[in-house]
Amino acid sequence: MKRLLLHTCCAPCAIYVIKKLTKEFSVSIFFYDPNIHPRREYNQRRDEMRGYAQKIGLDFQEGEYDSIRWLTATQGLENEPERGRRCDVCFDLRLAKTASQAKAEQYDVWATVLTISPHKDAERINAIGNRLAGQYGITFLDGDWKKQDGFKTASRFSRAENFYRQDYCGCLYSKAEKERVKHDRLKIYADKII
Ligand code: SF4
């Protein structure tokens, strides 16, 4: 079986892709997500991912939580919306580390679970993955995992495992945006009942 290094961001996004890829590859999990803020949220997502990998007997590796590097790379893009230019930089940083790790450890192929999310543009993520594959000299397995009910199935698997499920993408900017939307909704509700 070929060895595949799989970049993951959280267990709910990863479970469906893992079930699919382990039929064909010997999969190792790579958790490299310095975008996640705050640190306790990072720990929670990582622990859930590591626990599931251990449960099903997969190798788990954790990249460095170099959040300063992430913040520096995304400087000037603080006000970009989700799916904007900040996300491209964020994908690039995480996928470049995965490609370099896969190359250094002589995997046959690497991939990411990021395209499972309906909020993420698979075309852009796959373009970044394929570019990095050329740069690092190691094959990228592209895919749009949300297709063919992938996201729905992932949600079902995730409920069955009782995974912790976050309500924002990961970075401090996406967290602030989520809180702003929640606050606006509450205000509308309060205005109606007062
Ligand atoms: S919204 Fe998500 S993908 Fe975009 S920069 Fe933040 S953490 Fe990264």
Residues whose N, C-alpha, C, O or C-beta is under 5 A from the ligand:
A	BS01	SF4	N35 E82 R86 C87 C90 C169 G170 C171 S174
